[in-house]
Amino acid sequence: MDDETRVQSANHIGSRKRGRLQLWKDATLLRRFINIGHLLSGNGVNGAIALVGVALTARSLGPIEYGILALVISYVRVFDRLMRFESWQPLIKYAAQVAKDGQERLTHLRALFAFGLWLDVGACLAAALLASLVAILFAPLLGMNHTHVLLVCINAVTLLFNISGMPTAVLRLAGRFRTIAYVQVTGSIVRILLCAIGLWMHGGLIFFICAWTISQIVSSLLFLALSLFELKRQGVIALHRMPMRGITQRFPGIMGFAWSSSLSTSIRTSSMELDVLIVGALSDPRSAGLYFVAKQVAKVVQQVCAQVQAVLYPDVARLWAEGARSLFRRAIVQVQIILDVFALGAIAVLVMGGRWLIELTVGHAFAETYPLLLVQMVALAFTMHAAPLRSALLAMGEQRSVLHIVLWSTLVFQVIALLLVPRIGAMGANVAHVVLAVSSAIAMERTLRRRFGRAVSDERPAASA
């Protein structure tokens, strides 16, 4: 080894050591913190406002009718999740591989986002139609009366407007994290205003279903409009006129990615949304209402997890496409640490003031929600730890591995929930969530380590050659 090579090697080692020492001082992490800050502040505001809407609804309806509302909303969300393509995942991955500038980039992006838009529109139409038809045709088997079917059909209208995959990809790729964070606040404010009117006028169950439906539609339409405005600013217009012929040749593997992510989401639905229906079917509407309140409170923290992941996924997709392995791994670890600290802080706050928070918001009638919420937060802590791992695996093209993990862990959840809910009520579903979260986190960590090690090993011979 000559002197020049020794100097270069020493400088490289020194830069790696300085990189480790300055892990929390680099410009990339600072930008990521700023984006996360926008999302946390926006979701914090939105979470607080959403809890006011939950409180107004719960106080107006009481545990039993609120339980019926929870079952109706959960039923509709199941069809939303079952039919959703999660098109933002393949869109971001393939957009990260498109040329950085020029007319060719605009053409490719226009085709890519048009593909995502039509996937979203088709999924929305199918979800709304299927949710309504199943409720109408199989009402007796599902334990629904005419009023319940009417409530389902009203709330299913939200599915027609829930075009979220393409807008999510557009705004995340453009770095519009402040927009993503605060656009949800508009829908929550509309919900509060309508629920306040319902409380004042002693509105019934149908009124509050309409209030939740209208607020969701407002939020979805605003989200779509802002994404189309962003595309127009970039010069990507007239998506509806873009022919879809040859899209799979232009972006090889995109349809398989879309189907895989859709199937993964559908499987996860049985644990994320179907759990309320399981509690209602194996217990009673009151237990479902208590469980749903706990989920709504925990959702404030869960949204933080989802939005922090929104910042991470476009970054790691670009880093993996560019072959920046060390930066890729560093980004995952940094965000995991942030989420772990946040989850522990949320659990500590809940232990100290959870009972007071529940009685202040939804009232003493929902006091039994506290132990449910506490166990849900433990499960959520492990889910948050695994969220960056899921983003990393998707960026690496390991969507099939993610699908396999989701499949077997969800089966474990179903078995535990079906065994425990009839015996210990809603707490059985929470215990199943803890097992699901822990097993998924361990499996994703092992898969990432194995895949990352294999990629690094494959690159070493090429570098030596």
PyMOL commands that set and color helices and strands:
alter all, ss='L'
color gray80, all
select helices_A, chain A and resi 3-21+27-83+88-95+103-137+139-142+146-155+157-161+165-173+177-200+205-234+239-241+247-250+254-272+274-282+285-322+325-361+364-366+369-395+399-424+426-464
alter helices_A, ss='H'
color red, helices_A
deselect
rebuild
show_as cartoon
